Amino acid sequence: MNIINLRHAFFLVLLICAFFSGAGNVYALSTSWNTTVTATFKYLWSYGAASETDVCTLYFGVPKYCVDDPYRWAHALQNPNITITYGGDVYNRDTGAVLAPGSTVGVGTRLEFRPKVFEDTDIYWFGTGFSSDSPYGHWQSGAIFPPESDVTYTGPTYASLDAYWADQYPGPGQTESAQEKEESQCLDQDYVATVFTGVSNVEVYIPLSVNPPTVSVTHSGTAGLSCDGTNKLCTVTSAGTLNSSFVFGATTGKFYYRYNDSRFGGSNIVWFFDGFSESSFALNNPYCTGNTIALRTLTGGTAYSYTWGQNLPAVGSSAYVLSVPQRTIAFTGTAAVTNQPPAVPSISGPTTGVTSSSYNFTFTGTDPNNDQIRYGVDWDNNGTVNQWVPSSGYVVSGQSQITSRSWGSVGTYTFRVLAQDSNGSNSGWRNHTITIGNPTPQCADGIDNDGDGQIDLVDPGCSGGADTTESPNPQCSDGINNDSDSWTDYPNDPGCISASDTTESPNPQCSDGIDNNGNGEIDYPADLTCSSISDNNEEVAATAALSLTAPSLVQPNASVTLSWSAANVQADSCILTGTNGNSWNLTGSSGTRTSSVLTNETVFTLMCTNLNSDAVSVTATVRITPSFEEI
């Protein structure tokens, strides 16, 4: 066969340039495996052979496995060199950035260990000898043969072709109809050469399929990592070294052989060879044919040579399997404690209020590094801090701070607060909204605003329901001894007529500290002319009125009844005595007493203290009837 490299020359140049430029394969982490297989590969030229167990009939009429017929094996490839590249990246999930080896990340950083998605361009090979070039391979589960591409058939349909094509193995997903076969075409990326067979041009395609390996991620090092079940999503929990690896398991690959038939000049044919004869039919589309039987290596060390129709030596007993060893990509880095901003603080405070009243707001925040913090308040919600709380310095993480604010106009106001740590890192903002309205007058709000125990109109500080303040209270209800007289407020201070009285003075005469009647006594209770501290008249003391009556003459050894009364005297100041030795301390203002037996003339005296504190008295004398003797 003559090798003609024309139809896909431009495509191949693009492939080679893409490989050497590395386009689409730039990863921070990668590893490549390369090997050269020093061997000659053959393919089964098999009309009717779809698998290793298909039976073909030799020209001697003896049925035999197609793969065992030396006439059905032909040279395909020699000494292929294969390169397989794996890649991966480590991402900072918080920023989306790819980490370069040796990077430092902070404790708390979320990482993703992301293996590169398998792409056909990760597999690159070229051969020497019969077929050569630089195609890419295919990632196929189980290293099975790859699919063909489909093209739209525009030429005539030859029903007679079905008789020939019935024995041809269809491409994946194809039926065995002529129409389906006419619309299949081999993949350009598998093209290696165009060969003239002496009858027609054959476009040769050699797919290399590699089974995608298992991929795992392992971690070591001294840094703490908390990972999911795949070890690919992790969070850094403590400082230390990061030593992680992408592990690509051992895998296998196989070569296959496919071809399109074509002639120079544009028309395409498909041709069949049963050992003795060929049949060809002109078609407008190429036809991709072949089988699922992988290439085998030539045995016996036979040197490469080929003449059309020659018998070939026996081949190995099974398909050649490319063994790809396990590969590892290492990532090293450092985890360190880095400053993190505080959490967004909370705001506790009212959401409604009235003008000109001050309201307290409490801010609470924490810092993940346990740094000290302070709170910045943006009262006008324009992004600029107007007030720091505390006004100087910082407080420990988690410690609340309180500040107050009042608004002079009705409206809805929004302010916001952030937390800043001692390293200057800020949290996000927390907003708070308060609606300010007109106040209810204190004298109609149902609240004891001045703390005097009285509310609204009951409070003496209120002049009416529209009064905006319950204070100040009048002197007679303000809790103050305004006139320094020993009494405070109504009803205790005699100078107060009521709780609404605006002055505690002047006091009545009986509590004014003056001897108004000139009797030498001042105020109640010292001045007996005063009935109470509220008495406004220290009158001149009334004259004492004493009365004491008794029989003036009695028989010897008789008792007498004494009747007494006293007015305008000091209470309980009276004493009744007799010269016979009788004596009584009197209470009240009148009464009677009975004397002892009288034997002699007796004088009885009633003595009291008048309102001027002087002693006053009256007396009564009882005589004894004389006795007479007859002479």
Backbone torsions as a table, in degrees:
resi	resn	phi	psi	omega
1	MET	NA	142.9	173.6
2	ASN	-95.7	134.0	-178.6
3	ILE	-90.0	123.9	-179.1
4	ILE	-121.5	113.9	-178.5
5	ASN	-105.2	73.8	-176.2
6	LEU	-119.4	-53.1	-168.4
7	ARG	-58.0	-36.8	-174.6
8	HIS	-112.2	21.4	-177.1
9	ALA	-58.1	-47.3	-178.8
10	PHE	-63.2	-41.7	179.0
11	PHE	-62.4	-39.5	-178.1
12	LEU	-68.2	-38.3	177.3
13	VAL	-59.8	-41.8	178.5
14	LEU	-62.2	-42.4	-180.0
15	LEU	-61.9	-45.8	-177.9
16	ILE	-64.5	-40.8	179.2
17	CYS	-64.7	-40.9	-179.6
18	ALA	-64.0	-38.4	-179.5
19	PHE	-65.1	-47.6	-175.1
20	PHE	-74.5	-23.6	177.1
21	SER	-82.1	-18.8	179.0
22	GLY	74.8	17.4	-177.5
23	ALA	-58.9	134.0	178.8
24	GLY	80.0	-2.9	-177.5
25	ASN	-122.4	22.9	-178.8
26	VAL	-86.1	105.6	177.8
27	TYR	-125.6	148.8	-179.1
28	ALA	-62.3	-32.3	-179.0
29	LEU	-125.2	132.9	178.4
30	SER	-157.6	161.6	174.3
31	THR	-149.4	145.8	-179.6
32	SER	-124.9	145.4	174.2
33	TRP	-120.1	136.0	-176.9
34	ASN	-135.5	141.8	175.6
35	THR	-151.4	154.2	171.6
36	THR	-116.7	124.1	178.7
37	VAL	-93.0	108.4	-178.9
38	THR	-84.6	90.7	-177.1
39	ALA	-167.8	160.5	173.9
40	THR	-103.2	129.3	-177.8
41	PHE	-104.8	144.4	177.0
42	LYS	-124.9	154.5	177.5
43	TYR	-120.0	158.6	179.3
44	LEU	-88.1	113.5	177.7
45	TRP	-83.0	85.2	-159.4
46	SER	-121.9	98.5	168.9
47	TYR	-79.1	115.7	179.7
48	GLY	95.0	-8.0	-178.7
49	ALA	-97.0	114.8	179.5
50	ALA	-104.8	-21.8	-176.5
51	SER	-149.0	177.8	-176.9
52	GLU	-63.2	-23.7	-173.8
53	THR	-102.8	5.2	177.5
54	ASP	-67.2	143.5	-177.6
55	VAL	-104.6	132.1	175.3
56	CYS	-116.0	156.2	177.9
57	THR	-104.0	122.1	-179.9
58	LEU	-72.5	165.1	-178.2
59	TYR	-67.0	-11.4	173.2
60	PHE	-88.5	1.7	177.5
61	GLY	83.3	11.8	-177.9
62	VAL	-97.3	118.4	176.6
63	PRO	-65.4	142.4	-178.2
64	LYS	-160.2	152.1	173.6
65	TYR	-56.2	134.0	-178.5
66	CYS	-56.4	-37.6	-176.1
67	VAL	-70.1	-14.4	-179.7
68	ASP	-95.2	0.7	-179.0
69	ASP	-91.2	109.5	-177.0
70	PRO	-61.8	-23.2	178.8
71	TYR	-70.4	-16.1	-177.0
72	ARG	-96.0	3.0	179.7
73	TRP	-109.3	136.1	-178.4
74	ALA	-138.1	155.9	179.0
75	HIS	-61.3	140.4	178.6
76	ALA	-127.4	-40.3	-168.0
77	LEU	-161.0	152.0	178.7
78	GLN	-141.0	134.3	172.9
79	ASN	49.6	55.6	179.7
80	PRO	-68.9	143.7	174.1
81	ASN	-110.1	124.4	-172.8
82	ILE	-119.7	135.1	173.8
83	THR	-125.8	129.4	176.6
84	ILE	-122.5	128.4	-177.3
85	THR	-116.0	133.0	173.8
86	TYR	-113.6	151.0	179.1
87	GLY	-141.7	167.1	177.3
88	GLY	-167.6	163.2	178.2
89	ASP	-138.3	152.9	171.7
90	VAL	-112.2	121.3	-176.1
91	TYR	-107.7	142.0	166.0
92	ASN	-83.6	106.8	-174.7
93	ARG	-68.4	-20.6	-179.9
94	ASP	-77.3	-29.7	-178.1
95	THR	-114.7	-17.6	-175.9
96	GLY	82.3	0.6	-176.9
97	ALA	-79.8	146.9	173.3
98	VAL	-84.7	131.4	-178.2
99	LEU	-88.3	129.8	174.3
100	ALA	-80.4	152.2	175.4
101	PRO	-54.4	139.6	-178.8
102	GLY	87.8	2.6	-178.5
103	SER	-67.6	155.6	174.2
104	THR	-111.8	131.3	178.1
105	VAL	-123.7	158.4	-179.2
106	GLY	-87.4	152.8	173.0
107	VAL	-60.6	134.6	-175.7
108	GLY	99.8	-12.0	180.0
109	THR	-67.7	138.5	176.3
110	ARG	-95.5	127.1	-176.3
111	LEU	-114.9	149.6	170.3
112	GLU	-127.2	124.8	176.6
113	PHE	-97.8	104.3	-169.2
114	ARG	-112.9	106.0	175.4
115	PRO	-64.7	149.0	177.3
116	LYS	-66.8	137.6	174.8
117	VAL	-64.7	135.8	-179.0
118	PHE	-67.2	128.1	177.0
119	GLU	-127.1	149.8	-177.8
120	ASP	-59.0	-29.4	-178.9
121	THR	-71.6	-6.9	174.3
122	ASP	-72.8	-16.9	-179.7
123	ILE	-108.4	121.9	-177.5
124	TYR	-133.8	133.3	177.9
125	TRP	-150.1	158.8	171.7
126	PHE	-148.4	155.1	-177.9
127	GLY	-127.0	-179.1	176.1
128	THR	-132.0	171.3	175.9
129	GLY	87.1	-133.0	-172.8
130	PHE	-58.0	-51.5	178.3
131	SER	-120.8	138.1	179.5
132	SER	-147.5	168.3	176.9
133	ASP	145.9	-170.5	-176.5
134	SER	-130.7	61.5	178.3
135	PRO	-79.3	166.6	171.4
136	TYR	-92.4	174.7	-179.7
137	GLY	-109.2	-161.1	-178.1
138	HIS	-136.6	138.1	169.1
139	TRP	-89.8	109.1	-177.9
140	GLN	-128.5	127.0	178.5
141	SER	-58.4	127.4	-177.4
142	GLY	77.1	5.9	-179.4
143	ALA	57.5	34.6	177.4
144	ILE	-77.4	170.8	-177.6
145	PHE	-68.2	151.3	-178.3
146	PRO	-83.0	164.9	178.6
147	PRO	-77.8	164.0	171.7
148	GLU	-90.0	172.9	169.5
149	SER	-97.2	159.2	179.3
150	ASP	-108.2	139.8	174.1
151	VAL	-126.5	159.3	179.8
152	THR	-84.3	125.2	-178.8
153	TYR	-80.0	129.3	-177.2
154	THR	-117.5	-2.6	-176.9
155	GLY	-95.4	-173.3	-179.0
156	PRO	-72.4	156.5	177.4
157	THR	-106.5	125.3	-179.6
158	TYR	-103.5	109.2	-178.0
159	ALA	-61.2	-30.9	-178.7
160	SER	-66.2	-19.5	178.9
161	LEU	-64.6	-27.1	-177.6
162	ASP	-59.8	-32.6	-178.9
163	ALA	-66.7	-36.8	178.4
164	TYR	-78.6	-41.0	-174.0
165	TRP	-78.3	-10.3	180.0
166	ALA	-60.6	-28.2	-179.6
167	ASP	-92.7	-3.7	-179.0
168	GLN	-84.0	140.9	178.1
169	TYR	-75.1	125.4	-178.7
170	PRO	-77.3	161.3	173.0
171	GLY	-70.2	167.7	-179.3
172	PRO	-59.2	132.6	178.4
173	GLY	78.8	3.3	-178.5
174	GLN	-100.9	154.5	170.8
175	THR	-87.6	-177.2	179.1
176	GLU	-100.8	18.7	178.2
177	SER	-78.4	155.8	178.1
178	ALA	-61.7	-40.4	-177.7
179	GLN	-60.9	-44.1	-179.5
180	GLU	-63.5	-42.3	-178.9
181	LYS	-66.6	-35.8	-179.3
182	GLU	-66.0	-21.6	-176.2
183	GLU	-99.5	10.4	179.6
184	SER	-101.1	149.2	178.9
185	GLN	-148.6	140.0	-179.5
186	CYS	-68.2	156.4	-177.6
187	LEU	-75.1	134.0	-178.3
188	ASP	-59.5	-34.4	-174.8
189	GLN	-68.4	-12.5	179.2
190	ASP	-98.1	0.3	-175.7
191	TYR	-68.3	136.3	177.2
192	VAL	-125.6	-29.5	-177.4
193	ALA	-170.7	163.0	170.2
194	THR	-114.0	125.5	-173.1
195	VAL	-117.3	132.6	173.6
196	PHE	-93.3	120.4	-174.2
197	THR	-88.2	-5.5	-171.3
198	GLY	100.3	-16.6	178.3
199	VAL	-117.8	-44.2	-177.5
200	SER	-152.7	171.4	174.4
201	ASN	-87.3	134.7	178.9
202	VAL	-118.4	121.1	174.9
203	GLU	-86.2	117.6	-173.0
204	VAL	-94.4	134.6	178.8
205	TYR	-130.0	129.3	178.1
206	ILE	-122.4	95.6	176.0
207	PRO	-74.9	139.6	169.9
208	LEU	-112.0	114.5	178.7
209	SER	-102.9	134.0	178.6
210	VAL	-124.9	131.8	177.5
211	ASN	-70.0	124.1	179.4
212	PRO	-58.4	129.4	-177.3
213	PRO	-77.3	161.8	169.6
214	THR	-69.5	147.2	179.8
215	VAL	-127.0	127.7	177.2
216	SER	-132.2	164.3	178.7
217	VAL	-126.1	131.9	178.0
218	THR	-120.9	155.0	-178.3
219	HIS	-133.4	139.0	170.8
220	SER	-142.1	-164.0	-176.3
221	GLY	97.7	177.0	-174.2
222	THR	-96.5	-13.4	179.2
223	ALA	-72.5	145.1	177.8
224	GLY	-83.1	133.6	177.6
225	LEU	-129.6	134.7	172.5
226	SER	-111.1	112.4	-170.7
227	CYS	-120.2	161.4	174.3
228	ASP	-79.7	-174.1	-175.7
229	GLY	-64.9	-21.5	-179.8
230	THR	-89.9	-8.8	-174.9
231	ASN	66.8	13.0	-176.9
232	LYS	-101.3	-22.6	177.0
233	LEU	-114.1	112.4	-171.8
234	CYS	-134.0	156.0	172.6
235	THR	-123.0	132.3	179.5
236	VAL	-75.3	122.7	-176.2
237	THR	-108.2	-16.9	178.0
238	SER	-155.5	161.0	-177.3
239	ALA	-74.5	156.3	177.5
240	GLY	150.3	-163.5	-179.9
241	THR	-90.3	146.7	175.3
242	LEU	-107.9	120.0	176.4
243	ASN	-130.9	101.9	-177.0
244	SER	-126.7	155.2	-177.5
245	SER	-140.1	137.9	165.6
246	PHE	-88.8	124.3	-178.7
247	VAL	-113.1	114.4	177.9
248	PHE	-100.6	116.1	-174.4
249	GLY	-66.2	161.3	176.2
250	ALA	-61.5	147.2	-178.3
251	THR	-149.5	-175.9	-176.2
252	THR	-137.3	163.3	176.8
253	GLY	-145.2	162.6	178.5
254	LYS	-142.4	149.9	174.1
255	PHE	-97.3	145.4	175.2
256	TYR	-129.9	171.3	-176.9
257	TYR	-134.7	128.7	178.3
258	ARG	-141.1	164.2	-178.0
259	TYR	-157.3	149.8	167.5
260	ASN	-107.4	143.0	174.1
261	ASP	-95.8	139.4	177.1
262	SER	-158.7	161.5	174.2
263	ARG	-123.6	156.3	172.7
264	PHE	-66.1	147.0	179.7
265	GLY	104.4	-12.6	171.2
266	GLY	117.5	-39.6	-177.9
267	SER	-74.8	149.4	-179.2
268	ASN	-115.8	150.0	176.4
269	ILE	-131.7	161.6	168.0
270	VAL	-119.3	140.6	-177.3
271	TRP	-134.0	156.0	-174.8
272	PHE	-129.1	146.9	-179.3
273	PHE	-137.0	120.0	-178.7
274	ASP	-108.7	14.4	179.5
275	GLY	110.9	-27.6	-178.2
276	PHE	-126.2	-32.4	-172.7
277	SER	-137.1	163.1	177.1
278	GLU	-125.6	149.8	173.3
279	SER	-130.5	139.3	-179.0
280	SER	-136.0	147.7	-179.9
281	PHE	-136.1	134.4	179.9
282	ALA	-74.4	129.9	177.3
283	LEU	-130.4	159.5	176.7
284	ASN	-90.7	-18.9	179.6
285	ASN	-116.0	147.8	172.2
286	PRO	-71.3	161.6	179.8
287	TYR	-124.8	123.9	179.7
288	CYS	-88.9	117.1	-179.0
289	THR	-127.7	179.0	-176.8
290	GLY	145.3	-153.1	179.0
291	ASN	-155.4	-176.8	-179.4
292	THR	-95.1	10.2	-175.8
293	ILE	-87.0	120.7	-177.9
294	ALA	-70.9	158.1	179.0
295	LEU	-65.3	149.7	174.1
296	ARG	-118.0	161.0	179.2
297	THR	-92.9	147.5	179.8
298	LEU	-71.6	133.4	-179.7
299	THR	-98.7	166.3	175.7
300	GLY	82.0	2.8	175.9
301	GLY	67.8	21.5	-178.4
302	THR	-63.3	133.0	179.6
303	ALA	-69.9	156.3	-178.2
304	TYR	-71.3	125.3	169.6
305	SER	-164.3	155.0	-177.8
306	TYR	-154.3	132.6	172.3
307	THR	-128.7	134.1	-175.3
308	TRP	-56.1	127.4	175.7
309	GLY	88.0	-1.2	-178.2
310	GLN	-71.3	154.7	172.0
311	ASN	-78.2	140.0	-178.4
312	LEU	-109.0	152.1	178.6
313	PRO	-61.8	163.8	177.6
314	ALA	-62.6	153.9	-179.1
315	VAL	-111.6	171.9	177.9
316	GLY	-59.2	163.3	-172.9
317	SER	-79.1	-10.3	-179.3
318	SER	-149.6	168.6	-178.0
319	ALA	-63.3	148.5	174.3
320	TYR	-72.6	130.9	179.0
321	VAL	-114.4	120.4	176.5
322	LEU	-79.2	122.1	-179.4
323	SER	-97.9	115.9	179.5
324	VAL	-103.8	118.5	-176.3
325	PRO	-74.8	168.0	175.2
326	GLN	-62.5	141.4	177.7
327	ARG	-127.9	149.0	-177.4
328	THR	-130.8	136.4	173.1
329	ILE	-114.9	123.0	-177.9
330	ALA	-97.8	142.9	171.5
331	PHE	-125.7	128.2	176.9
332	THR	-123.0	146.3	179.0
333	GLY	-165.4	-169.0	-177.6
334	THR	-134.5	137.6	172.7
335	ALA	-107.4	129.1	-177.8
336	ALA	-134.4	157.1	175.1
337	VAL	-76.9	112.3	179.5
338	THR	-112.2	156.2	-178.3
339	ASN	-69.2	130.7	176.0
340	GLN	-116.7	144.6	-179.0
341	PRO	-68.4	157.7	177.5
342	PRO	-64.9	161.5	173.1
343	ALA	-71.6	155.6	177.1
344	VAL	-61.1	126.5	-175.7
345	PRO	-74.7	162.9	173.7
346	SER	-97.5	157.1	177.7
347	ILE	-125.3	126.5	176.3
348	SER	-118.2	125.3	-179.6
349	GLY	173.9	172.6	-176.8
350	PRO	-68.0	156.7	176.7
351	THR	-111.2	-5.0	174.6
352	THR	-136.7	156.1	179.0
353	GLY	-170.2	-174.1	-179.9
354	VAL	-127.3	161.7	-177.7
355	THR	-62.6	148.6	173.6
356	SER	63.9	14.0	173.8
357	SER	-107.5	140.9	-178.3
358	SER	-91.9	136.7	-178.4
359	TYR	-126.1	141.6	-179.4
360	ASN	-92.8	141.5	175.8
361	PHE	-129.8	135.0	-177.3
362	THR	-110.7	129.7	179.4
363	PHE	-112.0	136.1	178.9
364	THR	-137.4	127.5	179.4
365	GLY	-146.8	163.3	178.9
366	THR	-132.1	157.9	178.2
367	ASP	-119.9	129.0	-176.8
368	PRO	-63.6	-24.6	176.4
369	ASN	-92.5	5.3	-178.6
370	ASN	62.6	26.1	174.4
371	ASP	-72.1	157.0	173.0
372	GLN	-68.2	153.3	-175.2
373	ILE	-136.7	164.8	168.8
374	ARG	-141.9	166.6	-174.7
375	TYR	-115.5	132.2	177.8
376	GLY	-106.7	127.6	-176.4
377	VAL	-109.0	126.2	174.9
378	ASP	-105.3	90.6	-172.6
379	TRP	-68.3	-31.2	-177.0
380	ASP	-101.1	10.3	170.3
381	ASN	56.6	42.9	179.4
382	ASN	-116.7	11.6	177.1
383	GLY	89.4	2.1	-179.8
384	THR	-115.5	132.3	178.8
385	VAL	-70.9	124.2	177.7
386	ASN	-96.4	-22.4	-175.3
387	GLN	-150.6	134.3	173.1
388	TRP	-102.3	137.1	179.1
389	VAL	-127.8	115.5	1.4
390	PRO	-68.8	166.1	-175.8
391	SER	-67.7	-23.3	175.7
392	SER	-144.9	146.8	178.2
393	GLY	76.7	-167.7	-175.8
394	TYR	-134.2	166.9	174.6
395	VAL	-121.8	164.8	-178.3
396	VAL	-67.1	152.9	179.2
397	SER	-56.4	132.6	178.7
398	GLY	92.9	-10.8	-178.5
399	GLN	-82.0	128.7	-179.7
400	SER	-77.8	153.6	175.3
401	GLN	-133.2	147.1	-176.5
402	ILE	-120.3	137.5	171.1
403	THR	-138.6	162.6	-176.8
404	SER	-123.3	160.5	-177.5
405	ARG	-156.6	143.4	173.8
406	SER	-128.9	156.8	179.4
407	TRP	-126.3	135.7	-175.1
408	GLY	-91.0	-10.2	-176.7
409	SER	-128.2	149.9	176.3
410	VAL	-66.5	139.1	178.1
411	GLY	159.9	179.1	176.4
412	THR	-107.4	127.4	-174.2
413	TYR	-122.7	135.2	175.1
414	THR	-118.6	128.5	172.5
415	PHE	-126.4	168.2	-179.3
416	ARG	-141.8	159.4	-173.8
417	VAL	-136.0	139.9	171.3
418	LEU	-123.9	164.7	173.2
419	ALA	-110.9	138.8	178.2
420	GLN	-124.9	131.5	178.8
421	ASP	-86.7	172.7	-174.8
422	SER	-69.3	-8.1	175.2
423	ASN	-95.2	1.2	177.4
424	GLY	90.8	6.4	179.4
425	SER	-86.0	135.1	-177.3
426	ASN	-104.5	147.3	170.3
427	SER	-82.3	179.8	169.4
428	GLY	-75.7	176.0	-178.0
429	TRP	-87.9	148.9	168.1
430	ARG	-118.2	126.4	-177.3
431	ASN	-94.4	151.7	174.3
432	HIS	-145.1	135.3	-177.4
433	THR	-119.8	136.4	177.5
434	ILE	-131.9	137.4	178.3
435	THR	-104.6	123.2	-176.3
436	ILE	-105.3	128.4	177.5
437	GLY	-123.1	-178.2	176.3
438	ASN	-74.0	144.1	-177.0
439	PRO	-77.8	152.5	168.3
440	THR	-78.6	134.2	180.0
441	PRO	-54.5	141.5	-178.8
442	GLN	-58.3	-30.1	-177.0
443	CYS	-83.6	11.8	176.5
444	ALA	-144.7	16.5	-175.0
445	ASP	-100.8	0.8	178.4
446	GLY	71.3	18.7	-176.5
447	ILE	-123.7	141.2	173.8
448	ASP	-82.2	83.6	-171.2
449	ASN	-69.7	-30.8	-177.6
450	ASP	-103.3	7.2	173.1
451	GLY	65.8	26.9	-178.4
452	ASP	-98.8	7.9	179.6
453	GLY	84.2	0.3	-178.8
454	GLN	-118.8	142.8	-174.5
455	ILE	-122.9	134.4	173.5
456	ASP	54.8	-131.6	-171.9
457	LEU	-67.1	-18.3	174.8
458	VAL	-71.6	-24.4	-179.1
459	ASP	-72.6	125.1	-179.0
460	PRO	-63.8	-13.1	177.3
461	GLY	-79.0	-8.4	-179.0
462	CYS	-96.9	127.9	176.5
463	SER	-92.9	-14.6	179.3
464	GLY	179.4	173.1	-177.0
465	GLY	-64.9	-22.5	-180.0
466	ALA	-89.8	-0.6	179.9
467	ASP	-66.5	125.9	-174.2
468	THR	-82.5	-5.0	-179.2
469	THR	-143.8	143.6	176.6
470	GLU	-89.3	3.6	-178.9
471	SER	-136.1	157.9	3.9
472	PRO	-83.0	153.7	175.6
473	ASN	-76.3	155.4	171.1
474	PRO	-59.7	160.9	-177.3
475	GLN	-57.5	-30.7	-175.9
476	CYS	-83.2	10.1	174.7
477	SER	-150.8	23.6	-176.6
478	ASP	-100.1	1.8	178.4
479	GLY	75.2	14.6	-177.8
480	ILE	-122.4	140.0	174.1
481	ASN	-82.9	84.1	-171.2
482	ASN	-68.6	-30.3	-177.4
483	ASP	-104.5	10.7	174.3
484	SER	52.1	43.3	-176.9
485	ASP	-110.4	14.3	179.7
486	SER	86.2	-4.1	179.2
487	TRP	-125.5	149.6	-177.3
488	THR	-129.1	126.6	170.7
489	ASP	62.8	168.0	176.0
490	TYR	-79.9	139.4	4.8
491	PRO	-96.3	8.8	-174.5
492	ASN	-74.0	-40.6	-177.5
493	ASP	-80.9	119.3	-177.9
494	PRO	-64.8	-13.9	177.8
495	GLY	-80.1	-6.4	-178.1
496	CYS	-99.3	125.9	176.9
497	ILE	-82.8	-35.3	178.5
498	SER	-155.9	174.1	178.6
499	ALA	-65.4	-22.3	-179.6
500	SER	-88.6	-2.0	179.6
501	ASP	-63.6	129.7	-174.6
502	THR	-84.2	-4.6	179.5
503	THR	-142.1	144.3	177.0
504	GLU	-92.0	6.3	-179.5
505	SER	-135.9	160.2	0.9
506	PRO	-80.4	154.8	175.8
507	ASN	-79.3	155.9	171.5
508	PRO	-59.5	163.5	-177.3
509	GLN	-58.1	-31.8	-175.7
510	CYS	-82.4	8.5	174.8
511	SER	-148.1	21.7	-176.4
512	ASP	-98.6	1.5	178.1
513	GLY	76.0	16.6	-177.9
514	ILE	-122.8	141.1	174.2
515	ASP	-84.4	82.9	-172.7
516	ASN	-68.8	-26.6	-177.2
517	ASN	-103.2	4.1	175.5
518	GLY	63.2	25.5	179.5
519	ASN	-94.3	9.4	178.0
520	GLY	83.2	-1.5	179.3
521	GLU	-116.9	144.5	-175.4
522	ILE	-120.8	124.8	170.5
523	ASP	60.3	169.0	176.0
524	TYR	-79.1	137.7	6.6
525	PRO	-97.9	1.8	-176.8
526	ALA	-63.8	-41.3	179.9
527	ASP	-86.1	113.7	-173.4
528	LEU	-72.1	-8.4	176.0
529	THR	-80.1	-7.6	180.0
530	CYS	-96.1	130.9	178.1
531	SER	-87.5	-22.4	178.3
532	SER	-167.1	175.7	179.2
533	ILE	-70.2	-19.6	179.1
534	SER	-86.5	-3.8	179.1
535	ASP	-68.6	126.6	-175.1
536	ASN	-101.1	21.4	-178.4
537	ASN	-146.3	108.6	172.2
538	GLU	-86.9	81.3	-176.0
539	GLU	-68.5	163.2	173.0
540	VAL	-70.0	137.8	-174.3
541	ALA	-62.7	137.6	177.2
542	ALA	-73.3	151.6	-179.6
543	THR	-71.2	135.9	178.5
544	ALA	-64.7	142.2	178.3
545	ALA	-122.9	106.1	-177.6
546	LEU	-110.9	146.3	176.9
547	SER	-142.2	133.4	177.4
548	LEU	-142.5	120.8	179.6
549	THR	-124.4	147.0	178.1
550	ALA	-160.2	158.8	174.9
551	PRO	-58.8	140.3	-179.6
552	SER	-85.3	-17.6	-177.1
553	LEU	-145.8	129.7	179.7
554	VAL	-138.8	158.4	175.5
555	GLN	-67.7	153.9	176.6
556	PRO	-58.9	149.9	177.1
557	ASN	62.5	32.3	176.4
558	ALA	-114.1	155.3	175.7
559	SER	-101.4	154.9	179.0
560	VAL	-125.7	157.0	176.7
561	THR	-102.4	127.8	-178.7
562	LEU	-104.5	128.5	176.6
563	SER	-111.3	134.2	-175.9
564	TRP	-136.7	158.1	172.2
565	SER	-154.3	155.5	-179.0
566	ALA	-149.2	131.7	177.2
567	ALA	-131.6	152.9	-179.7
568	ASN	58.4	39.5	175.4
569	VAL	-123.5	164.3	177.2
570	GLN	-70.4	141.7	-174.6
571	ALA	-60.2	137.6	174.5
572	ASP	56.7	30.1	179.2
573	SER	-100.5	4.1	-172.8
574	CYS	-94.9	143.0	176.5
575	ILE	-131.8	136.0	176.6
576	LEU	-112.6	121.6	-178.5
577	THR	-130.4	159.5	175.6
578	GLY	-131.9	154.7	179.8
579	THR	-70.8	-12.7	176.8
580	ASN	-82.6	0.4	178.8
581	GLY	102.8	-4.7	176.4
582	ASN	-70.3	145.8	178.6
583	SER	-156.8	133.5	178.9
584	TRP	-136.3	134.0	168.1
585	ASN	-86.8	120.3	-171.4
586	LEU	-98.5	147.8	173.6
587	THR	-126.1	154.4	-178.3
588	GLY	85.1	-166.1	-176.7
589	SER	-112.2	-2.6	178.0
590	SER	-167.2	165.0	178.5
591	GLY	167.9	-172.1	177.7
592	THR	-132.9	154.4	173.5
593	ARG	-139.8	150.5	179.1
594	THR	-109.6	128.7	-176.4
595	SER	-81.0	170.6	172.3
596	SER	-78.9	177.0	179.6
597	VAL	-62.6	131.5	-178.9
598	LEU	-100.8	134.7	177.0
599	THR	-117.9	-17.3	-179.2
600	ASN	-135.4	170.2	175.9
601	GLU	-61.9	133.7	-174.2
602	THR	-131.1	137.1	176.1
603	VAL	-107.3	126.7	177.5
604	PHE	-106.6	137.0	-177.2
605	THR	-124.3	130.9	172.5
606	LEU	-104.4	115.7	-177.6
607	MET	-120.7	130.9	179.6
608	CYS	-134.9	170.6	174.4
609	THR	-108.7	122.4	-176.9
610	ASN	-77.9	-176.9	-174.8
611	LEU	-70.7	-13.5	174.7
612	ASN	-95.8	10.6	178.2
613	SER	70.8	22.8	175.6
614	ASP	-99.4	150.8	177.7
615	ALA	-81.5	132.7	175.0
616	VAL	-130.3	151.5	-176.0
617	SER	-153.5	159.7	170.6
618	VAL	-137.0	159.1	-178.5
619	THR	-131.0	161.1	173.5
620	ALA	-142.1	132.2	-176.5
621	THR	-110.4	134.9	178.2
622	VAL	-116.8	123.8	-180.0
623	ARG	-104.1	163.0	-179.8
624	ILE	-102.5	133.4	177.1
625	THR	-63.3	130.0	-179.4
626	PRO	-71.3	154.8	176.6
627	SER	-103.9	146.7	-179.1
628	PHE	-122.4	149.0	175.5
629	GLU	-117.6	142.9	176.3
630	GLU	-77.4	143.5	178.4
631	ILE	-108.2	NA	NA
